[in-house]
Amino acid sequence: MAILAKKSGLMVSGRVIEETDNFVCFHAIDNKRPTYVQKSDKTQKVFDGDFSMDDVFSWINSVRVKK
């Protein structure tokens, strides 16, 4: 089980198909085709393995721009 978190606060459940040094291939449960997420991307991040929802929420709050 993995979660793709986006800067907007959207969280999508799915699984990691492949992981390299530069990207993660993530297949969301409700998508037909997988999504390739760059590890250096500042707007979205894949959480896989041993993580808590607090980690996801703290990342979302850290990348959101406060006005």
C-alpha positions in Angstrom: 0.0 0.0 0.0 1.3 3.4 -1.0 -0.1 6.9 -1.0 0.5 9.6 -3.6 0.2 13.0 -1.9 -0.1 16.2 -3.8 0.6 19.8 -2.7 -3.2 20.6 -3.0 -3.9 18.0 -0.2 -5.2 15.3 -2.5 -4.2 11.8 -1.4 -4.5 8.8 -3.7 -4.1 5.2 -2.7 -2.3 2.7 -4.8 0.9 0.7 -5.1 4.5 1.2 -6.3 5.3 -0.8 -9.4 8.9 0.3 -9.9 11.3 2.6 -8.1 14.6 3.9 -9.5 17.1 6.7 -8.4 15.1 9.4 -10.2 11.4 8.4 -10.3 8.7 6.2 -8.8 6.2 4.4 -11.0 2.9 4.6 -9.0 -0.3 2.8 -10.0 -3.4 4.4 -8.4 -6.3 2.1 -7.6 -8.7 4.2 -9.8 -6.4 4.8 -12.8 -6.0 2.5 -15.8 -2.3 3.4 -16.3 0.5 4.1 -13.9 1.9 7.5 -13.1 5.6 8.4 -13.1 6.6 10.7 -10.2 10.0 12.3 -10.2 11.6 12.1 -6.8 12.7 15.7 -7.1 9.2 16.9 -7.7 8.1 19.5 -5.2 4.4 19.2 -5.9 3.8 15.5 -5.3 5.4 12.7 -3.4 4.9 9.0 -3.0 4.9 7.5 0.5 5.5 3.8 0.5 6.6 1.3 3.1 6.8 2.3 6.8 5.1 5.7 7.1 2.3 7.2 9.1 -0.5 9.6 8.0 1.2 12.2 10.2 4.2 12.0 7.8 1.9 12.7 4.8 0.1 15.6 6.5 3.3 17.2 7.7 4.8 17.0 4.1 1.6 18.6 2.7 1.7 21.4 5.2 5.4 22.0 4.6 5.0 22.5 0.8 1.8 24.6 0.9 2.4 28.3 0.5 1.0 30.2 3.4 -0.4 33.6 2.5 
